[in-house]
Amino acid sequence: MQTVTLNNGVEMPVLGFGVYQIPPAETERAVSDALAAGYRSLDTAAGYGNEEAVGRAIKAGDIPRAELFVTTKLWISDAGEDRARRAFETSLRKLGLDHVDLYLIHQPYGDVYGSWRAMENLYNGDGLVRAIGVSNFHPDRLVDLIDHNEVVPAVNQIETHPFFQRTADQELMRERGVQIESWGPFAEGRNNLFTDPVLSGIAAAHGKSVAQVVLRWLVQRGVVVIPKSVRPERMAENLDVFDFRLTGDQMAAIAALDTGASLFFDHRDPAIVSRLGNTTLDS
Ligand SMILES: NC(=O)c1ccc[n+]([C@@H]2O[C@H](COP(=O)([O-])OP(=O)(O)OC[C@H]3O[C@@H](n4cnc5c(N)ncnc54)[C@H](OP(=O)(O)O)[C@@H]3O)[C@@H](O)[C@H]2O)c1
């Protein structure tokens, strides 16, 4: 698997498997199928409620730990130095691991600075995480965090797909040494992504699917991707994006699809800040 090198030298697979919205009861089977298909990077979160199931699949898969790259995330209700530390230990226990490869602040809300201090300690002092980063940080928040702390986030996982391309954000992250990672590479199918005429035309030209073109376009831009599917045939399809290359014209045609706006919600919208900020974990 092709990798990107994070700002601390850690190698991260450029393509992994996301488990958001896979119900806990289905997650072990889905992750086992993904591992069998060849995925070695897994993206979960305390907020997804399926860390234990991911852990069971990892255990059952019996793949050497060093070959896996496991990401999980800290939820807002666990923000703050002490709580973040405890939340990390809970995630580690649920996953059944002795370290995680990447630990992210899931949302840019609450006591982010306290959380970051705890994460710096997990990273520097205890070696329980190989890299730390953030998610859903707009550039202003990201720069503020970088400028007032010691460890620069290795990754910022943000909504990135053909209709919301984040090229300026990616450039700023590149200047600051932060790897961009896409969530929702298919925009979860919104905007009729899978039948979009531009994407369909490019897919036909390569004998590939729209999903493969989208993932290829992201990987070719240097964006880490973590597509989700519960279907083994799609898992395999989504991995099979390394045997073709989009031309400059095709990249430009996809660039023209950018609307510059989220298809989900704006993390700077006060109503969203309040709604997400008041969402607590079930257990
Ligand atoms: N940090 C954050 O705030 C955040 C937010 C959202 C997501 N994420 C992460 O990013 C990952 C990916 O994003 P996502 O799950 O929201 O959405 P996504 O990967 O953009 O889309 C998933 C949807 O596409 C379908 N699909 C997958 N492969 C396909 C293919 N080859 N052809 C046609 N349809 C296909 C899936 O259906 P089937 O499952 O039925 O195949 C599912 O409905 C998540 O799982 C999670 O790990 C993070």
The ligand as an SDF file (V2000), in Angstrom:
LIG
                    3D

 48 52  0  0  0  0  0  0  0  0999 V2000
  -14.0900   13.1310   11.2350 N   0  0  0  0  0  0  0  0  0  0  0  0
  -15.3630   13.2210   10.9350 C   0  0  0  0  0  0  0  0  0  0  0  0
  -16.1020   14.0930   11.4290 O   0  0  0  0  0  0  0  0  0  0  0  0
  -15.9460   12.2450    9.9720 C   0  0  0  0  0  0  0  0  0  0  0  0
  -17.2330   12.4440    9.4260 C   0  0  0  0  0  0  0  0  0  0  0  0
  -17.7250   11.5060    8.5230 C   0  0  0  0  0  0  0  0  0  0  0  0
  -16.9510   10.4220    8.1720 C   0  0  0  0  0  0  0  0  0  0  0  0
  -15.6980   10.2230    8.7170 N   0  0  0  0  0  0  0  0  0  0  0  0
  -14.8410    9.0590    8.3550 C   0  0  0  0  0  0  0  0  0  0  0  0
  -14.7490    8.9850    6.9360 O   0  0  0  0  0  0  0  0  0  0  0  0
  -15.2110    7.6940    6.5060 C   0  0  0  0  0  0  0  0  0  0  0  0
  -15.8240    7.7790    5.1190 C   0  0  0  0  0  0  0  0  0  0  0  0
  -16.8730    8.7170    5.0810 O   0  0  0  0  0  0  0  0  0  0  0  0
  -18.4240    8.2980    5.1030 P   0  0  0  0  0  0  0  0  0  0  0  0
  -18.5580    6.9310    5.6280 O   0  0  0  0  0  0  0  0  0  0  0  0
  -19.1510    9.3880    5.8260 O   0  0  0  0  0  0  0  0  0  0  0  0
  -18.8940    8.3680    3.6070 O   0  0  0  0  0  0  0  0  0  0  0  0
  -18.3530    7.9070    2.1600 P   0  0  0  0  0  0  0  0  0  0  0  0
  -17.1920    6.9930    2.3130 O   0  0  0  0  0  0  0  0  0  0  0  0
  -18.2310    9.1500    1.3430 O   0  0  0  0  0  0  0  0  0  0  0  0
  -19.6090    7.1460    1.5640 O   0  0  0  0  0  0  0  0  0  0  0  0
  -20.0680    5.9410    2.0640 C   0  0  0  0  0  0  0  0  0  0  0  0
  -21.3080    5.5760    1.2300 C   0  0  0  0  0  0  0  0  0  0  0  0
  -20.9190    5.2370   -0.1120 O   0  0  0  0  0  0  0  0  0  0  0  0
  -21.3500    3.9180   -0.4310 C   0  0  0  0  0  0  0  0  0  0  0  0
  -20.2810    3.3060   -1.2240 N   0  0  0  0  0  0  0  0  0  0  0  0
  -19.0430    2.9320   -0.7940 C   0  0  0  0  0  0  0  0  0  0  0  0
  -18.3110    2.4550   -1.8230 N   0  0  0  0  0  0  0  0  0  0  0  0
  -19.0900    2.5150   -2.9180 C   0  0  0  0  0  0  0  0  0  0  0  0
  -18.8910    2.1590   -4.2680 C   0  0  0  0  0  0  0  0  0  0  0  0
  -17.7190    1.6610   -4.6900 N   0  0  0  0  0  0  0  0  0  0  0  0
  -19.9200    2.3380   -5.1450 N   0  0  0  0  0  0  0  0  0  0  0  0
  -21.1090    2.8550   -4.7240 C   0  0  0  0  0  0  0  0  0  0  0  0
  -21.3490    3.2130   -3.4530 N   0  0  0  0  0  0  0  0  0  0  0  0
  -20.3510    3.0460   -2.5560 C   0  0  0  0  0  0  0  0  0  0  0  0
  -21.5680    3.2350    0.8950 C   0  0  0  0  0  0  0  0  0  0  0  0
  -22.5940    2.2680    0.8030 O   0  0  0  0  0  0  0  0  0  0  0  0
  -22.3790    0.7330    1.2740 P   0  0  0  0  0  0  0  0  0  0  0  0
  -21.7590    0.7450    2.6490 O   0  0  0  0  0  0  0  0  0  0  0  0
  -23.7530    0.1510    1.2310 O   0  0  0  0  0  0  0  0  0  0  0  0
  -21.4590    0.1310    0.2330 O   0  0  0  0  0  0  0  0  0  0  0  0
  -22.0290    4.3910    1.7840 C   0  0  0  0  0  0  0  0  0  0  0  0
  -23.4180    4.6320    1.5940 O   0  0  0  0  0  0  0  0  0  0  0  0
  -16.1830    7.3020    7.6260 C   0  0  0  0  0  0  0  0  0  0  0  0
  -16.5360    5.9500    7.6050 O   0  0  0  0  0  0  0  0  0  0  0  0
  -15.4210    7.7410    8.8430 C   0  0  0  0  0  0  0  0  0  0  0  0
  -14.4060    6.8060    9.1610 O   0  0  0  0  0  0  0  0  0  0  0  0
  -15.2070   11.1230    9.6170 C   0  0  0  0  0  0  0  0  0  0  0  0
  1  2  1  0
  2  3  2  0
  2  4  1  0
  4  5  1  0
  4 48  2  0
  5  6  2  0
  6  7  1  0
  7  8  2  0
  8  9  1  0
  8 48  1  0
  9 10  1  0
  9 46  1  0
 10 11  1  0
 11 12  1  0
 11 44  1  0
 12 13  1  0
 13 14  1  0
 14 15  2  0
 14 16  1  0
 14 17  1  0
 17 18  1  0
 18 19  2  0
 18 20  1  0
 18 21  1  0
 21 22  1  0
 22 23  1  0
 23 24  1  0
 23 42  1  0
 24 25  1  0
 25 26  1  0
 25 36  1  0
 26 27  1  0
 26 35  1  0
 27 28  2  0
 28 29  1  0
 29 30  1  0
 29 35  2  0
 30 31  1  0
 30 32  2  0
 32 33  1  0
 33 34  2  0
 34 35  1  0
 36 37  1  0
 36 42  1  0
 37 38  1  0
 38 39  2  0
 38 40  1  0
 38 41  1  0
 42 43  1  0
 44 45  1  0
 44 46  1  0
 46 47  1  0
M  CHG  2   8   1  16  -1
M  END
$$$$
